[in-house]
């Protein structure tokens, strides 16, 4: 089994994402390994990386894909980086099951 691109915490989970902005379409490209060996979820959005547009598109896409409210998906780190960490609020086990189902 491959490693998961997320870690559970007390009030949800933290999802590691590698974002490609200005893609032809918004979508999920699966899980890949970074050079450091950490797994990340590879996503792409059509929005450009200008004035937070790509980050807003990312959080909206993740929220919609997992059936969460936009307010439950927050960018924790990586605002100007391609590698980002998102916090998903809710029951950690239920969120983990949703993420696993989405990426597999």
C-alpha positions, 0 to 999 in steps of 0.5 A: 500500500502506498503512503497516504498524503494526509495526517490525522489531527484532533479536529480533522486532517492535514492534506499535502497537495502539489498544485499545478495552476493554469491547467487546461482543466481542474482535476485530480492526478493521483498521489505522487512522491516528492523528492523528499519521499513524502507523498502528496496529492497531485491536483491541477486547477484552471485558475492562474496563480494570481492574487490567490485565485489558484488557492481559492480554486484549490480549496473550492475543488477539494471541498466540492470533491469531498462534500465539505463546505468551503469554510471547512477547507483552509490553506495551512501553508504554502500560499505561494508554493506549489506544495501546499498543506490544507486542513480539512475540518471534521471527524478525522476518521470519516475524512480519511475514508472520504479522501481514500475513496476520492484518490483511489 
